[in-house]
Structures are given as C-alpha cells and as structure tokens.
Amino acid sequence: MAEEPDRIGPYYGPKKTFGDKARGIGKAFTTKDGLIGQYDYAFLFRPNLPFMTKARRAAPFFGLHDRMPVVLALLLGFQHALAMLAGIITPPIILAGQGAANLTPDQQQYLVSTSLIVCGILSSIQITRFHIYKTPYYLGTGLISVVGTSFAVIPVATGAFAQMYATGYCPTADDGTKLPCPEGYGALIGTTTVCALLEIALSFMPPALLKKFFPPIVTGPTVMLIGLNLIKSGFEDWAGGSGNCLARTPTGPASLCPAPGAPHALPWGSAEFIGLGFSVFVSIIICERIGSPIMKSTAVVWGLLVGCIIAAATGYFDRTGIDAAPAVSFIWVHTFPLTVYGPIVLPMLAVYITLMMESIGDITATCDVSRLEVDGRLFDSRIQGGVLADGLNGLIAGLCTITPMSTFAQNNGVIALTRCANRKAGYACCFFLLIMGIFSKFAAALVAIPAPVLGGMTTFLFSAVAVSGLRIIATVPFTRRTRFILTAAMSVGLGATLVPTWFTYVFTYTGPNKAKLGFYNAITLVMQTGFAVTALLAIILNLLLDEEIEEEEVASLSARETEVTEADGTGIRGVSFEKDRVTDVQRGMGSREDSVAEISKA
C-alpha cells in the first residue's frame, strides 16, 4: 500500500533520474510490497448477502500520483475493462448487423476486434495528458478518462443506412433483401472523420463560452432522446432481431429470426426469445443486489454471460463463425472506401456537439470522484485537453475504420467503488482491451451472441443513457423559462423519435440534380433525428429567451394605525398589526406560531 494513500497532488520532490525510475520498477516487480502491498483484496470479492456483516472500514484511497501494488493495478484495470466491454462492442455489432450496413460475418468480427484495440490505444491518450509545445493547451485529461465507441452515432447511422438502401446507394437483392454495404459504412466513417474537426476547433474555446452555448438545458434533453431512440433497437433485438425478420412474414427470408436455417430459428416475438432477454435483465438486477463490488461494476457483463450460457445450453449459438475466425486481428485487416455522405453531415455535427458536452460532464465527474478540484485553471485545462482528445480520437477512430469515440461515464462508478483514481489502473485497462481485441476468437464469440441475449443487455445500457440525460435535466432550476425551453425542444424531438417517418414526404423532388437531392435528404434526416432537432431548438431558444428574474415571495407586515389614545399622559399610540397570509415555505422561517410570537414581542 502507498505510504501516503490520500495524497492527490503531483510530486514536487527532486526530479527522478533514469536510474531511480529503473530501481522503482524493479522494486515494484520483485518485492512483496511492490507486487501485492497491504490492500484488502477480499473487499472486492465480498458479496452483499443479507446474512453477512458489512465491513465498517473503508478501503484506502489511491490518488492520481500514489504508489500502488502491481497486482492491484492489474486487477482494477481488468475491472475497468470489463465495465467498458459491453459499451464498446455494442455499437459495432449494431452498425455492422442487419439493422444497418449488413456486413459479412468476418467484417463484423473485425470491427468488434478493432473497436477494442482502438479504444485501448485512444484511452491511453486521454490518460497520459500531453502538453502542446509552446502553447497553453493540452491533449488529454491526465485522469482515468477511458473512451469507447459512442452510442450517439447509432440513431444517425441507422437512419442513414435506411436512406442509402431506399435511394440505391446500397445494393438490394431482387426479393428486397438488403445486401452488404461496405461502401455505405465507408461513407459513414469518412463523414465522421471530417466532422470531428468541429469538436477539435471547439476545444480551443474558453470553457465559460462553451457552457454558455451548451448548458445543461441543451445537453440534458439531447442525451435523454438519444437513449430513448436507442431503446427501440434494443427492444427489437430482445424480441428476436432488428433485421428483415422484424416483418414476420409467413414465408420467405423474413419469416424466422435470425434467418431460416439458423440454429433454433423462431418467428420474431416468440416467447423463447423474450425469455432469453429476460434472463439477462434479471441477472443484472441480481448482481446489483447481492454482488460484490467487482460484480456490481460489471453487472452488465455478468448478465450477458448468464444469457450466453443459457443460449448455448438450449442450442441458439452458431459456432461456425468462431471456428472460421483467425487467431489474431489488428487494425486495417479490412478496409472501407472513405467518402463523405452529404445527408449526414448536419446530424453528425450535432453528434459531435453532444459528445463534447458529454465529455465535459464526464471529466467533471471523474475529477470529483478522484478528489481533484472541479474549478480553477487546472480544471479548465483538463476540460480543454479532454475535449481536444475527444475530437482527435474521433478523427483517428474514423481513419482506423471505427465510428466516433466518447468518454465513458460508467468508469467513474468503478473509481468511486474501488477508491482508486490512480492512472496505473487506467493503463492496465488499456492493456486488457488491446489483448481482447488482438485475439479475434474473442470478438467472434461476441458477434455470435444471439440477438435476444444482446437485446436484454443493450436495452439496459440504452436506458442508462436516457437516465443520464434525465440526471442532467435535474440540475436545471425549473423556472417558467426553462420549462418553456424543455417543452418546445422536446415536443418536436420526442415526436420525431416516436414517428421517425413524419418528414419523409415533405420534399417530392426526383430530378437529376444530385446536389439538390442530397440537400433535401440531409434536411429530411435531420428532421427525422429526434435528438438533433431537440438540440437545435434548445440552443436557439436558450439564446433568444431572456433570463427572467423570479421575485421571491417574502412575508411582509403591514402596520395600520387604527386607534390613537392618550393614556396616563404618556402619548403612547396603540398600533394593531395585520399579518399577511403566507406559507411556511414562502417565509423560510420556522412555523407560523413562532412568527406571530416574534411579532408580538416586537
């Protein structure tokens, strides 16, 4: 255990030489104190059963610059990696699956592997924090700010792929079956790469100005509608899948899920599918109730594991993809033609603005649980470096064939639970993510997970996104102005989420002008993307509507001279008081009886 477990500031002692660092590394790996330390490892694995006594003593806190045992760093890093796992693999599985690009199984496996690898590499950038030479700017936060593939891009991407298939950009078979569309996926990541420049540019703005344009009244409803939109796809998978089988036709390729001839194929919405997803959902709840600290922070993964075991035992798994997968994989094993798809430029810009505001909130929370200051110049520089790294990570991810990255919030729960904010645990997390991604058999097993099992997990994850938006909204004081902004912004955004085809038939142009057609498609896609409409309306209304000064209702006393008497020649006036009717809450002072007593004494 560290000699100063509560020290959270940087080390200001004499600068260590290379020999000092080498001896420190050797001591860490060759001594008991360096390898294991005095940490209570049983704390991480002690379940929360009703009949067990709970420990009264808190585990020691490991600050940002503290020394910590190697085994503990590896163990907590693995816990961070497990907490991220479900969030990292979900976007590539959805975007490469039947509801989006319909890529081949080997391409789907590649994207899951590459997502894990890229997240491990780019998380290390956020954790390290580089100073940009001869400037006051930084790259990265210097905290355990891990990044993963963003959920925010899924609504835009699924809408874009539906439009691509409808306009002929992506191929379709004669019977209406959607064929693999690597060109469409290349257009998606090409567009995200270009749009990442917006977040990079915004990172150099003063944080106070960013908060003015994008306050919680803007980001809260935006994040909440992203979650609400995603829940639909999670629920579709829970019932069998989000591809062609959703139509539930009597015959043909859409009659069974995932497809006719697949192991244990059933019609969409069958009770067996519902039960599989329910097993995942219930397992997550059980882990939260009786699980140990390490199980609670990885409850989603444990729920997924239980669902996979049940699915394998009942014959739902298809292992042909696992057997055919190569032993190892890396970035650029598969490539996609990068282009810019005009109709999704505007929605993607809205996505990056949302990612920027998510990043600011997550970095603030990470500073808080890491026992670091949440205001001042150092905090502002962490915000600036984090937003810059977030935008740069989105650009690099696109060049590495992966959709945009975002700072993950769930790892803040791991920091708070384990009382470890040390960056060594963050680097260990990056190491485990790289290992998971390089060995592609692991990714192939994840791709082979039946849709109902995946749906039970993703429905929970997507609901957590919506609740995060609700939490942001809860920080906004509810005045007449804020209620009006929320009502106006969410009325159109929520309507577009529930009825996404409402704007489909507004533009009827079918001429040869592709630029004009693309412009109309862009407007249509924006208007059909609920969170983009909400964000735009909230920004405009927040800037247009003036702040209202709410008058505080306070108690007042009115003195009315009702009678003047002369008594004993003293000339004292008799004054009667009338007390205005106010509630205790309005007065903010004790009970009504106490107030009357005070007045009487006066």
C-alpha positions in Angstrom: 0.0 0.0 0.0 1.2 3.5 -0.7 2.9 5.4 2.2 0.6 8.4 1.6 -2.6 6.9 0.2 -4.5 10.2 0.4 -2.0 12.4 -1.5 -3.8 13.6 -4.7 -1.4 16.3 -5.9 1.6 15.9 -8.1 5.1 15.0 -6.8 7.2 18.2 -6.2 10.3 16.5 -4.9 13.7 16.2 -6.6 13.4 15.1 -10.2 14.0 11.4 -10.6 16.8 10.1 -12.7 16.5 7.2 -15.1 18.3 5.0 -12.6 15.8 6.0 -9.9 12.9 5.0 -12.2 14.5 1.7 -13.1 15.1 0.8 -9.5 11.5 1.7 -8.7 10.2 -0.6 -11.4 12.5 -3.4 -10.2 11.3 -2.9 -6.6 7.6 -3.0 -7.8 8.1 -6.4 -9.5 10.5 -8.1 -7.1 9.2 -7.2 -3.6 6.0 -8.2 -1.8 5.2 -4.6 -1.0 5.6 -3.7 -4.7 3.6 -6.6 -6.1 0.8 -7.2 -3.5 1.1 -4.5 -0.9 -1.3 -4.4 2.2 -4.5 -4.0 0.3 -7.7 -5.8 1.5 -8.3 -7.8 -1.7 -11.3 -9.6 -0.1 -13.2 -6.3 -0.2 -13.5 -6.5 -4.0 -14.9 -10.0 -3.9 -17.1 -10.0 -0.8 -20.8 -10.4 -1.8 -23.6 -8.3 -0.3 -25.7 -11.2 1.1 -28.4 -10.3 3.7 -26.9 -12.5 6.5 -23.3 -11.3 6.1 -21.9 -8.4 8.2 -20.8 -5.5 6.3 -17.3 -4.1 6.7 -17.1 -0.8 8.7 -13.7 0.2 7.5 -13.3 1.8 4.1 -10.6 0.7 1.7 -7.6 3.1 1.3 -7.9 5.7 -1.4 -5.2 5.7 -4.1 -4.8 9.2 -5.5 -3.6 10.1 -9.0 0.1 10.1 -8.2 0.3 7.5 -5.4 2.3 4.3 -5.5 0.1 1.2 -5.7 0.9 -2.6 -5.9 1.2 -4.1 -9.4 -1.3 -6.9 -8.8 -3.9 -4.4 -7.5 -3.3 -2.1 -10.6 -3.8 -5.1 -12.9 -6.9 -6.3 -11.0 -8.6 -2.9 -11.0 -7.6 -2.3 -14.6 -9.3 -5.6 -15.6 -12.4 -4.4 -13.7 -12.4 -1.1 -15.7 -12.0 -3.1 -18.9 -15.0 -5.4 -18.0 -17.1 -2.3 -17.1 -16.4 -0.9 -20.6 -16.7 -4.1 -22.6 -20.5 -4.1 -23.2 -20.5 -0.5 -24.2 -17.5 -0.9 -26.6 -18.9 -3.9 -28.5 -22.5 -2.8 -28.8 -22.1 0.0 -31.5 -20.0 -2.1 -34.0 -22.3 -5.1 -33.6 -25.4 -2.9 -34.3 -23.9 -0.9 -37.1 -22.5 -3.9 -38.9 -25.6 -6.0 -38.4 -28.9 -6.5 -40.2 -30.4 -3.2 -39.0 -27.6 -1.1 -40.6 -24.8 -2.0 -43.0 -25.4 -5.8 -43.2 -21.7 -6.5 -43.4 -20.3 -10.0 -43.7 -19.6 -12.1 -40.5 -15.8 -11.7 -40.9 -16.2 -7.9 -41.3 -18.4 -7.8 -38.2 -15.8 -9.7 -36.2 -13.1 -7.4 -37.5 -15.0 -4.3 -36.4 -15.5 -5.7 -32.9 -11.8 -6.6 -32.5 -10.7 -3.2 -33.9 -13.1 -1.3 -31.7 -11.4 -2.9 -28.6 -7.9 -2.2 -29.9 -8.7 1.4 -30.9 -10.4 2.1 -27.5 -7.3 0.8 -25.7 -4.9 2.9 -27.7 -7.0 6.1 -27.6 -7.8 5.7 -23.9 -4.1 5.9 -23.2 -4.0 9.4 -24.9 -6.7 10.7 -22.5 -5.0 9.1 -19.5 -1.5 10.4 -20.3 -2.1 14.2 -21.0 0.4 15.8 -23.3 1.4 19.5 -23.2 1.3 21.1 -26.7 4.7 22.7 -27.3 4.9 26.4 -26.7 1.2 26.8 -26.2 -1.1 26.9 -23.1 -3.0 23.9 -24.4 -3.0 20.2 -23.5 -4.1 16.9 -25.1 -5.8 14.6 -22.7 -7.0 14.9 -19.1 -4.4 13.0 -17.1 -7.1 11.1 -15.3 -8.7 7.7 -15.7 -10.8 9.1 -18.6 -11.3 6.0 -20.7 -13.0 6.2 -24.1 -15.3 3.8 -26.0 -17.4 3.8 -29.2 -20.2 6.2 -28.8 -23.9 5.3 -28.8 -24.8 8.8 -30.1 -23.9 7.9 -33.7 -26.3 4.9 -33.8 -29.6 6.7 -34.5 -28.0 8.8 -37.2 -26.2 5.9 -38.8 -29.3 3.6 -38.8 -31.3 6.3 -40.4 -28.6 7.0 -42.9 -28.4 3.3 -43.9 -32.2 3.1 -44.4 -31.9 6.1 -46.6 -29.0 4.6 -48.5 -30.9 1.4 -49.3 -34.0 3.4 -50.3 -32.1 5.6 -52.7 -30.0 2.8 -54.2 -26.7 3.9 -52.6 -26.5 0.5 -51.0 -27.4 -2.7 -53.0 -30.6 -4.6 -52.6 -31.5 -8.1 -54.0 -34.4 -8.7 -56.3 -36.5 -10.1 -53.4 -35.9 -7.0 -51.3 -33.1 -8.4 -49.1 -30.6 -5.8 -48.2 -27.1 -6.9 -49.3 -23.8 -6.0 -47.6 -22.9 -2.3 -48.0 -19.2 -1.7 -47.2 -19.4 1.5 -49.3 -22.1 2.9 -47.1 -20.0 2.1 -44.0 -17.0 3.8 -45.6 -19.2 6.8 -46.2 -20.2 6.8 -42.6 -16.7 6.7 -41.1 -15.4 9.1 -43.8 -18.1 11.7 -42.8 -17.4 11.2 -39.1 -13.7 11.8 -39.7 -14.4 15.2 -41.4 -17.0 16.3 -38.8 -14.6 15.5 -35.9 -12.8 18.8 -36.9 -15.7 20.7 -35.3 -15.0 19.3 -31.9 -11.3 19.8 -32.3 -11.9 23.5 -33.1 -14.4 23.9 -30.2 -11.8 22.6 -27.8 -9.8 25.8 -28.1 -12.8 28.0 -27.0 -12.9 29.1 -23.3 -14.8 26.7 -21.2 -17.1 29.5 -19.9 -18.1 30.2 -23.5 -18.8 26.5 -24.2 -21.0 26.4 -21.1 -22.9 29.4 -22.3 -23.8 28.0 -25.7 -24.3 24.4 -24.4 -25.6 24.5 -20.9 -27.5 21.5 -19.2 -30.8 22.8 -20.6 -29.4 21.9 -24.1 -27.4 18.8 -23.3 -29.9 17.1 -20.9 -32.8 16.6 -23.3 -30.4 15.8 -26.1 -28.8 12.9 -24.3 -32.1 11.7 -23.0 -33.6 11.5 -26.5 -30.5 9.6 -27.7 -31.2 7.0 -25.1 -34.9 6.8 -25.9 -34.2 6.4 -29.6 -31.7 3.5 -28.9 -34.1 1.7 -26.6 -36.2 0.8 -29.7 -33.4 -1.1 -31.3 -32.6 -2.9 -28.1 -36.2 -4.0 -27.6 -36.3 -5.2 -31.2 -33.3 -7.4 -30.6 -34.8 -8.6 -27.4 -37.8 -10.0 -29.3 -35.6 -11.7 -32.0 -33.7 -9.2 -34.1 -33.9 -5.8 -35.9 -33.3 -7.1 -39.4 -35.7 -8.5 -42.1 -37.3 -10.9 -39.7 -38.9 -8.0 -37.9 -41.6 -8.1 -40.7 -42.7 -11.6 -39.5 -43.9 -12.7 -42.9 -45.5 -16.2 -43.3 -42.8 -17.4 -45.7 -39.5 -16.3 -47.1 -36.3 -14.9 -45.6 -38.2 -12.6 -43.1 -40.3 -15.5 -41.6 -37.8 -16.6 -39.0 -35.1 -14.9 -36.8 -32.2 -14.6 -37.3 -32.8 -16.3 -40.6 -34.3 -19.6 -41.9 -31.8 -22.4 -41.4 -30.1 -20.8 -38.4 -29.9 -22.7 -35.1 -33.2 -22.6 -33.3 -34.7 -20.1 -35.6 -38.1 -18.8 -34.5 -40.6 -16.1 -35.6 -40.0 -12.6 -34.2 -41.5 -12.0 -30.8 -41.5 -15.7 -29.8 -41.7 -16.5 -26.1 -38.4 -18.2 -26.2 -36.7 -15.0 -27.4 -38.4 -12.9 -24.7 -37.3 -15.4 -22.0 -33.6 -15.3 -23.2 -33.5 -11.5 -22.9 -35.3 -11.6 -19.6 -32.7 -13.9 -18.2 -30.0 -11.3 -18.9 -32.1 -8.5 -17.5 -32.9 -10.4 -14.2 -29.2 -11.4 -13.8 -28.1 -7.7 -14.0 -30.6 -6.9 -11.2 -29.4 -9.9 -9.0 -25.8 -8.8 -9.4 -26.7 -5.3 -8.3 -28.5 -6.6 -5.2 -26.1 -9.3 -3.8 -23.0 -8.9 -5.9 -19.5 -8.0 -4.6 -18.1 -4.6 -5.5 -16.3 -6.0 -8.6 -19.5 -7.8 -9.7 -21.6 -4.6 -9.3 -19.4 -2.5 -11.5 -19.5 -5.3 -14.2 -23.1 -6.4 -13.7 -24.0 -6.0 -17.4 -21.2 -8.4 -18.4 -22.3 -11.0 -15.8 -25.8 -10.7 -17.1 -24.6 -11.2 -20.7 -22.6 -14.2 -19.5 -25.6 -15.8 -17.9 -27.7 -15.2 -21.1 -24.9 -16.7 -23.2 -24.7 -19.9 -21.0 -28.5 -20.4 -21.3 -28.5 -19.8 -25.1 -25.6 -22.2 -25.6 -27.2 -24.9 -23.5 -30.5 -24.6 -25.4 -29.0 -24.6 -28.9 -29.1 -20.9 -30.0 -25.4 -20.4 -30.7 -23.9 -20.8 -34.2 -20.2 -21.5 -33.8 -19.3 -21.6 -37.5 -18.1 -18.0 -37.3 -16.0 -18.7 -34.3 -14.3 -21.7 -35.9 -13.7 -19.7 -39.1 -12.2 -16.7 -37.4 -8.5 -16.1 -37.5 -6.4 -16.4 -34.3 -5.4 -12.8 -34.2 -6.5 -9.5 -35.8 -5.5 -5.9 -35.9 -6.4 -2.5 -37.4 -6.8 -2.4 -41.2 -7.2 -6.1 -41.8 -10.3 -5.0 -43.6 -10.7 -1.5 -45.1 -13.6 0.5 -46.4 -13.7 3.2 -49.1 -13.7 6.6 -47.3 -16.2 9.1 -48.8 -18.3 11.9 -47.4 -22.1 11.3 -47.4 -23.6 14.7 -47.6 -27.0 14.0 -46.0 -25.5 13.0 -42.6 -23.1 16.0 -42.3 -25.5 18.1 -40.3 -26.7 15.3 -38.0 -23.1 14.2 -37.4 -22.1 17.8 -36.4 -24.9 17.6 -33.8 -23.5 14.3 -32.6 -20.0 15.8 -32.1 -21.5 18.7 -30.1 -23.3 16.2 -28.0 -20.1 14.2 -27.5 -18.3 17.4 -26.5 -20.8 18.2 -23.8 -20.9 14.6 -22.6 -17.1 14.8 -22.3 -17.2 17.9 -20.2 -19.7 16.3 -17.8 -17.8 13.0 -17.6 -14.5 14.8 -17.0 -16.0 16.9 -14.2 -17.4 13.7 -12.6 -14.0 12.0 -12.9 -12.3 14.9 -11.2 -14.9 14.8 -8.4 -14.5 11.1 -7.6 -10.7 11.4 -8.0 -10.7 14.0 -5.2 -9.4 16.7 -7.5 -10.6 20.3 -7.8 -13.6 20.9 -10.1 -12.9 24.6 -10.8 -9.9 26.8 -11.4 -7.2 26.9 -14.1 -6.0 23.3 -13.7 -9.6 22.0 -14.0 -10.2 24.2 -17.1 -7.0 22.9 -18.7 -8.3 19.3 -18.1 -11.6 20.2 -19.8 -9.8 21.7 -22.7 -7.4 18.8 -23.1 -10.2 16.2 -22.7 -12.4 17.8 -25.4 -9.4 18.1 -27.7 -8.5 14.5 -27.2 -12.2 13.5 -27.7 -12.3 15.3 -31.1 -8.9 13.9 -32.1 -9.9 10.4 -31.1 -13.0 10.7 -33.3 -10.8 11.6 -36.2 -8.3 8.8 -35.6 -11.0 6.3 -35.0 -12.5 7.1 -38.4 -9.1 6.5 -40.0 -8.9 3.2 -38.1 -12.3 2.1 -39.6 -14.3 2.8 -36.3 -17.1 5.2 -35.6 -16.6 8.1 -33.1 -15.3 7.7 -29.6 -16.7 9.3 -26.4 -15.6 9.5 -22.8 -17.2 6.7 -20.8 -19.0 7.7 -17.6 -19.5 4.2 -16.1 -15.9 4.0 -15.1 -16.4 6.8 -12.6 -18.5 4.4 -10.7 -15.6 2.0 -10.6 -13.3 4.7 -9.3 -15.8 5.6 -6.6 -16.4 2.0 -5.6 -12.8 0.8 -5.5 -11.4 4.2 -4.2 -8.7 4.1 -6.8 -8.0 7.1 -9.1 -4.5 6.0 -10.0 -3.5 6.1 -13.6 -1.7 2.8 -13.4 -5.2 1.1 -13.2 -6.1 3.1 -16.4 -3.0 1.9 -18.2 -3.8 -1.7 -17.1 -7.3 -1.3 -18.5 -5.8 -0.2 -21.9 -3.6 -3.3 -21.9 -6.5 -5.7 -21.3 -8.6 -4.0 -24.1 -5.7 -4.5 -26.5 -5.4 -8.2 -25.6 -9.2 -8.7 -26.0 -9.1 -7.1 -29.4 -6.0 -8.7 -30.8 -7.2 -12.3 -30.1 -10.1 -12.3 -32.6 -11.7 -15.5 -31.4 -12.9 -13.5 -28.5 -14.5 -11.0 -30.9 -16.0 -13.8 -33.0 -17.7 -15.2 -29.8 -19.2 -11.8 -29.1 -20.5 -11.5 -32.6 -22.1 -14.9 -32.3 -24.2 -13.9 -29.3 -27.9 -14.4 -30.2 -29.9 -11.2 -30.7 -32.3 -11.7 -27.8 -29.4 -12.1 -25.3 -27.7 -8.9 -26.8 -31.1 -7.1 -26.7 -31.6 -7.8 -23.0 -28.2 -6.2 -22.3 -28.5 -3.3 -24.7 -32.0 -2.3 -23.5 -30.5 -1.8 -20.0 -27.5 0.1 -21.4 -29.6 2.4 -23.6 -32.0 3.1 -20.7 -28.9 4.1 -18.7 -28.2 6.7 -21.4 -31.7 8.1 -21.1 -31.4 8.3 -17.3 -28.1 10.1 -17.7 -29.9 12.8 -19.7 -32.6 12.9 -17.1 -30.0 13.5 -14.4 -28.5 16.4 -16.4 -32.0 17.9 -16.7 -32.4 17.6 -12.9 -29.6 20.1 -12.4 -31.6 22.8 -14.2 -33.7 25.0 -12.0 -37.3 24.7 -13.1 -38.5 28.2 -13.9 -41.1 29.3 -16.4 -38.3 29.9 -18.9 -36.6 26.6 -18.6 -39.9 24.7 -18.6 -40.8 26.5 -21.9 -37.5 25.6 -23.5 -37.7 22.0 -22.5 -41.4 21.8 -23.7 -40.7 23.4 -27.0 -37.5 21.5 -27.7 -38.8 18.1 -26.7 -42.2 18.4 -28.3 -40.7 18.1 -31.8 -37.8 16.0 -30.8 -39.8 13.4 -29.0 -42.4 13.4 -31.8 -39.7 12.7 -34.4 -38.3 9.9 -32.2 -41.7 8.2 -31.9 -42.8 8.8 -35.5 -39.5 8.9 -37.5 -41.2 9.0 -40.9 -43.1 12.2 -40.3 -40.9 14.3 -42.6 -40.3 11.7 -45.3 -42.8 13.0 -47.8 -42.2 16.8 -47.4 -39.8 17.1 -50.4 -41.1 15.4 -53.6 -38.1 16.3 -55.9 -37.0 13.4 -58.1 -35.0 15.2 -60.8 -31.4 14.6 -62.0 -29.8 17.2 -59.8 -27.9 15.0 -57.2 -26.7 18.0 -55.2 -30.2 19.3 -54.7 -31.5 15.8 -53.9 -28.7 15.3 -51.3 -29.5 18.6 -49.7 -33.2 17.6 -49.3 -32.1 14.2 -47.9 -29.9 16.0 -45.4 -32.8 18.1 -44.1 -35.1 15.1 -44.0 -32.5 13.1 -42.0 -32.0 16.0 -39.5 -35.8 16.4 -39.0 -36.2 12.6 -38.5 -33.4 12.5 -35.9 -35.1 13.5 -32.7 -32.1 14.5 -30.6 -30.7 16.7 -33.4 -34.0 18.6 -33.6 -34.1 19.0 -29.8 -30.5 20.2 -29.6 -31.1 22.8 -32.3 -34.3 24.1 -30.8 -32.8 24.2 -27.3 -29.7 26.1 -28.4 -31.8 28.7 -30.3 -34.4 29.2 -27.6 -31.8 29.4 -24.8 -30.0 32.2 -26.7 -33.2 34.1 -27.6 -35.2 34.0 -24.4 -34.0 36.4 -21.8 -33.5 35.2 -18.2 -36.4 36.1 -16.0 -36.0 37.5 -12.5 -38.2 35.5 -10.3 -39.5 37.7 -7.5 -39.1 35.9 -4.1 -42.2 35.8 -2.1 -41.4 37.0 1.3 -43.5 37.8 4.3 -44.4 41.4 4.9 -46.0 43.2 7.7 -48.5 46.0 7.2 -49.0 48.3 10.1 -52.2 50.2 10.1 -52.8 52.8 12.7 -56.3 52.1 13.8 -56.6 53.9 17.1 -54.7 56.7 18.9 -55.3 57.0 22.5 -53.9 59.1 25.3 -53.1 57.0 28.3 -51.8 58.5 31.6 -50.5 61.4 29.6 -47.7 59.3 28.0 -49.0 59.8 24.5 -48.4 56.2 23.5 -50.1 55.2 20.3 -52.0 51.9 20.1 -51.0 50.1 16.9 -52.5 46.9 15.6 -50.7 44.7 13.1 -52.1 42.5 10.4 -50.1 39.6 9.3 -50.2 38.6 5.6 -51.1 35.1 4.8 -48.0 33.2 3.8 -47.0 29.6 4.0 -44.0 28.4 6.0 -42.1 27.6 2.8 -42.6 31.1 1.4 -41.5 32.7 4.7 -38.4 30.4 5.1 -38.6 30.9 8.8 -40.0 28.5 11.3 -43.6 27.9 12.0 -46.5 30.3 11.8 -46.9 30.3 15.6 -43.3 31.2 16.1 -43.5 34.1 13.7 -46.6 35.5 15.4 -44.8 35.3 18.7 -41.9 37.2 17.3 -44.2 39.9 16.0 -45.9 40.2 19.4 -42.6 40.6 21.2 -41.7 43.4 18.7 
